[in-house]
Amino acid sequence: MVLSRSHWCWRLLFFLRVSPCLPLQVAPGSAATSAGPHVVVFGAGYVATYLTPCLRAELPGCRVTIASRNASRLQELCEAGACDDWLHFVPRGPGLSGGLDEAGRQCLRSASHVICTAPPDPGVRVADPFVRCHQGDLFQVPWLGYLSTTGVYGDWGGAWVGEDAEPRTTLPRGLLRLEAEREWMALPRKARAQDLVPPTVDIFRCAGIYGPGRSALDVVARAAPHDRAVESVEGSGDATVNSAVDGTTNRFVSRIHVEDLCGAVTAAMKRPHEPGATEIWNIADDQPAPRQDVLDFAADLLGFGPVSDPGRSSERQRRAEAEHKRVSNTKLKTDLGYALRYSSFQEGLRGIAPRASFPKGE
């Protein structure tokens, strides 16, 4: 008897519910038999939702495996057809004796590419549990990618920063990101020490991520029933510590549309790889802009009058005041050769507005 993917998904979740300490679940009966690239995506958040269709469009025959700590999210992605198979990753705390079992490790070692989209988990008290648990398995993968954040640059007084700029962050989450970057970038050296062919490692420092359901349009729409004061802002998904509309009204913020982020990651996967090479890429659009400018443009698109921005909580205000920079994407466009689909927040918001249902002003 042939069982549907949905049937297997429900069996998987039941098994996880009654056996929560098991470190791995692999989708039985996976239809993924392609001889094309095999991409393992660690993290099942906002970015993963858009990365999977991009991979399938740009890498013919691509098999996508998603690994996550979130079993319910795996169910959602399964039902949406967003992955060919899936792995349930269970970190076990500071000792990290969990991770994937042998079947999951074999799946990981079979990958041609691994991209980590998950942020550090302060509760686990290590920068990246995936690296800590599976360093030896990752040595077997030709290409590794890690989504970091431009937050690692810290404060540059509003100046432009490229990939060569010194990371100046003093914030705990930014420091965790830096530690995670170093763990990923150390893998080629450690592989060489074991006389193995070292993987290629690309680090993607992402500006504030926005896209459908997570943009200034949603912020303005939520404020529509009230007095036009923006009371809250969206999060950045799963890859950055800085929001796409973060900061004070007179400070520049760099952003990236989620579709361009996924396009840039896929472009990096497709380029020729030198074993052991490491690269850092800033992923940002061409036009850093103050938060208020973005909110005003979003309000105009929706037909509302000007919005007022009461600012952030004190903690967020301190963070914004402490770290001000504009992120350069020159290397992204020249060395990687990536052409942005949405080179500014105006283009990005214009692309989002027709695809969603927002309240309209008079």
N, C-alpha and C positions, 0 to 999 in steps of 0.2 A: 504494500500500500504506500502511495506517495503522499506525504504530508506537506501542506502549504507552509510557506515561510511564517505566516501569521500564527499557525498552529504551533510551530516550533518556538516562536517568540514567547507565546504564553507559557509553554512548558519550561522554557529557560527562566522566565521570571518566577514561576512557582518554585523551581529548584533553588533559585537564589534566595527566595523568601524563607524556605525551610532550612537552607544551608548557607547562611550569610557569611561564613568564614572561608568558604572555598575561594581560592584566588583567581580562578579562571572559568569562563564559560565560552565555548566556541559554538557558533551557530551550526547545528548539524544539518546535513543535506544542503550545504551551501551550493548555489548555482555557479559560483565563481570557478571556472575551469580555464580561464583565459591564459594564454601564454604571454600576454602583454605585461606591462609594469604592475607590480603589486605594491600599493601604497598603504602603510599603516599610519592612521591618524590618531594620535593620542590626545584625547579631549573631545567632548561631545557637545560643545556649546554653540554659540552663535556663529563663529567662524566656520566650524565644521559643517554647518548646514549649507553654507555657500561654497565651501571648498570641494565637496564631493562632486557636484555637477560640473564644476570647472575642470577637475581632474579628468572626468569621463569625456568631456568635450575635447580636451587638448592632448590627452594621452590615450590613443585608440586601444581598446581592449583592456583598459585599466581595471584592476581588481582593487576595491577599497575595503579595508578592514578598519573598524573603529574600535579603539580601546578606551575605556572610561571607568571611573569609579562609580558612576551614576547609573544604576541598573534601570531606573525608570526612564531616563533619557535614552538609553539604548533601545528600549521598547519603542519610543516615539520614532527614532530614526529608522528602526527596522520596519515599522508599519508604513513609513513614508518612502521606503525603498532607497534610503540614503546610504546604505552600505551593503556589501556582499556577504560579509560575516563580521563578527564582533567578539571582543575579548573583554571580560570583566576584570579590572585591575583593582586589587585590594592592598593598599599600603598598610603596614602593621605597626606604625608608630616609629619612634626613634631607631629601633633595631632594624626595621624594614625587612623582616623575614618573609613578607608576603610577595606581592607582585603577581606574576603569571605562573601557572604550573607548567609542566614540561610540554604539554600540547600547545599552550600559548606561546612558549618560548620558541618552539619549532616554527610556529606561524610567523613570529617576529623575525626569526633568522631567514625566513624565505622571502622577506620583503626586498624590493629594489630601492624603496624610499621610505623613510620614516619622518613624519613631521609632528612636532609637539606643539599643540595649541593651548595647552592647559597652563594656567598661572601657578605660581608657587602656592603651596598650602601652608600658611604659618602654623597650623595645628600639628602638622607632621614634623616640623622643626628641621627640615632639610630643604635645600633650594629646589631640587628636582628629584622626587622619589623614583621616577621612571628610569633616570640614569643610574641612580644608586642601586636599584634592584636588578637592572638588566644591562650593565656596562658590557659584560662579555658577549651578550647576544648582539648588542649594537655594533660591535666590531665586525660582525658578519654582513652588515648592511652597507651597500656602496655609498648611499647619500643620506645624510641626516640634516634635518632643519629644525630650528627652534624659534618660535615667535616670542620675542622679547618686547620691550617698550622703549620709546624715546625718553621716557621718564628717567632712564639711567643717566642722561646727560646732566640732570640737575639744573642749576641756575647759571645762565650765561647772559643775564641782563638784557634779554631780548635779541641778542646777536644770533646770526646764522650758525648752525652747527652741522658739520659733516661727520662721516664715520670715523675720521681721525681725531675728533674732539675728545678731550679727556672727560670721562664720566665723573660728574661732581655730585651726584645725588647723595643726600644724607638721610633720606627717608627709609624706614625699615623695609618697605616693599620694594623700593628701588634697589636697595642693597641686596635683597634676596634675588632679584632679577640678575644683577651682575654676577652673583655667585653661580646662578644656574647657567648663565652664558659661559662662564669659565669651565664649568663641568662638561658642557657639551664640546667646547673647543679643545679640551684636553684629550678627548677620545682618540684623535689620530696619533698623538704622541704615545699614548698608552698602548695602542695597537701595535705601533712599530716596536715598542719595547718587548712585545711578545712575538716578534718576527711575523706579524700579520700584515696583509695589505690594508693600509689605513683608510677609513671612510673619508669622504668629503663632508665638511660641515659648513652650513650656511646659517647665520644668525640674522633674523629679520627684526629690526627695531621699529616697531609700529607706532605711528602717531595715533591720535584718538580715532577709534574705529566707529564709523556710523554707517547706516544703511536702512533698508526698509524695517520699520518697527522700532528703530533706534536712531532717531535723528531729531534735529531741531523742529521739524514739522510735528512730531509727536509731542514734543514739549509744549509748543504753542497750542496744539489741539487740546491738550489736557487742561490748559489754562483758559480755554475758550468760555466755559460756563461761569468763570469767576470774573475778576476785575482787571483782566489782562496782565496781572503780575505773574511772572513765571515762578512757580513755587517749587518745582523739582526738575531734575534733568535725568536723562537716561544714563544707564551704565554703559560701559565700553565692551560688553560681551565677555569673552574669556581670555583675551590675549594681552590687554594693556591695563596699566594701573591709572591711566589718565583718560578722561572722557573726551569725546569729540566736541563737547561744548563746555569744557572745563575752563576755569580761570576767572579773573575779574574782567569787568567790562572793557577796560582799556589795555588789556594785555593780549599779545598775539598767541594763538593756539594753532598747532598744526593738526591736520586731520587726514584720514584716508577712507575712501569708500570701501566697504567690505568686498565688493566685486573686484576692485583694483588690487586689494591686498591678496586675494586668492589668485588673481592673474599673475601677480609678481612672483608669488611662491611657485606657481606652476612653471613660469618662465625659467626660474632658477633650476628647477628639476630637469628641464629639457636641455639646458645648455651643456656643452661638453664638460666633464668633470675630471679634474686631476686628483688622483688618490692622495689623501692627506691634506689637501688644500682647505683653508678656512677663509670665509668671507663674512663681512658684516655689511648689511644693506639697510639704509634708512628707507622706510616705506611711508611716504607722505605725499600729499598732492603739492601743487605749485603755489598755493595761496594761503599761507597762514593768515588768520584773521581774528579780531576780537570776538568774543562771545556775543556781544550785543549786536554786532553787524550781522551775524548769522541768524540770530533770533528775529531781527527786523526783516531780513530777506524772507525767512520762512513765513512770518506773519503776512507779508505782502503777497506771497504766493497763494496763501489761503484766503486772501481778501479781508484780513483783519487790519485794524489800525496798529499803531506802534505798541510794542509791548514794553513793560518796565521790568527790569531785572533786579530783584532785591538782593541778589548775591547768594553766597553759599553759607553753610554752617561755618562756625569759627575754625574747625579743623581743616575743612576744605579751603577756606580762605587762606589760612596760613600756608597750606601746601602750594596754592597758586602763587602767593606772594613770594615764596621761597624759590620757585623754579620757573623761570621765564626764558624761553628761547624760541627761535624759529628753525625748523628742521629742513635742511637741504636734501633734495632728492636727485642731485646731479649724477651721482654714481648709478642710481637706479636706472636713469634714462640713457646714460652714455655707455657704461660698462655692461649692464645687463641688457640694454636696448629695449626696455619696456616702455610702451606708449600708453600713457594713462587714458583710461576711458572717461574718467571724471577728473579733470585737472584742477577744478576749483569746487568750493562748496556750493556755488551757484549751480554749476552743471549737475552736481550730485543731487541736490535737492529738487531740481527740475526733473531729473530722471525718476525720483522716488514718488513725487506728488501724484502723477497720473495712475500709479499702480496701487494706490491705497485709498481708503475711504476716510476722508477727514471732514470735520465740520467746516462750513464755509461762512465767511463774514458777509455782511450785507454790502 
